[in-house]
């Protein structure tokens, strides 16, 4: 079992270095790819970019979870055919009622433990 981390950012090099650092405990589990944001951080291209990544890595979205903290990315996961999982942090707000079924975790180690227990 492995994971793939796709991230949009304004500074690809800095974000890649940051993610490699903070995700060091689970790097054996992840492939990380960062791309430059579209014109708007929450633009509709998010779903298209996710689908491009599924194709690039031969990933079946129905067998994929997308872990993110942002509500609009939870919608992108669903719209692209993946299963959303939410990583909480001090900046996140509660999910709206219609998304309250999405599993939430406090850190990446908890997500990895949950996946390995499945």
N, C-alpha and C positions, 0 to 999 in steps of 0.2 A: 504494500500500500504506500502511496506517496501523495504528495500534494503539489499544487501549483499556485503561486501567488502572483496575481496580476495587479498592478498598481498604476494609476494615472497620477501624474505629478507635474509641477512646473519646472522642477530641476531633477532630471532623471539620474544624473550621477550622484548627487547628494542623497536623494531618496533611496537609491539602491544601496549605498554605503550604510545609511541609517538602518534600513531593513535587515541587511546582513548582520549588523551589530545586535539589534534588539531581538532578532529571531534566531540568534546563535543556538539557543537550546533546542530548536526544532529544525535546524538547517539540514540535517540528515533526512528530513521528511519533505522538504519543499524545494521546488524550482521557483526562483523569483524572477519576474520580468516587470520592468517599469517602462511606461511609455509617457509621452508628453500629453497633457490635458488637451481636450478639444477646445473649441472656442469658449464653451461654458463648461464648468466643472460637472454640471448635472445634465449635460446635453443628451439628446436621444442617441447619439453615436455610442454611448456606453454599451448598449445591448449589442450593437453591431460589432464593437471591438471585442466583447466577450465571445461572440460567435466566431470571430476570426481566430481568437486564441484556441478555442475548442478545436477548430479545424487544423491549425498549425501544429498542435501537440497530439492530435488524434484522440481528443477527449470527448466522451459521450456526456452531454450536459445532464441527462437524466441520472447519471451516476456521479454527478459532481456537486460538491457543496461550495458555496461562495461565502467566505467569512469576511464581514465588513462591519464597520460601526455606523455608517450613514444610512439613514432610512431610504433615500433614493436609490442607493446601491442594493438594498434588499429587494426593491421593486425590479431593478435591472436583473438580478439573479433569477427572480421568478419569470420575468418576461423572456429571458434567454433560455429557459428550460432547466436551470440549475436549482438546487435546494439552498435556501438562504440560512445562514447562521450568523448571529450577531455577537461581535466582540465589544463589550462595554468598556468605557473609559470615563474619566472625570468630565469629559466634554459632551457626552451623549445625553440625549433626552430619552424619555420612555417611548417605546414603540406605540404607534396609534393602535387602537383596538383591533382593526382589521388585520394587523400583522402580529398580534400578541401570541400567536402560535409558534413564532420563530424561536428556536432555542437561543439562549443568551449565555455568554461566558465572560468571566472577569479577566482572563489572560490566555495566551496562546497555548501554554502547557495544559490548561483545562480543556481546550478544544482538542488537542492531540490525545489526551487521556480519554475523552468522550469518543473520539473516532476509533481508537484502538479497542475500546470496550464493546463496540458494536459488533 
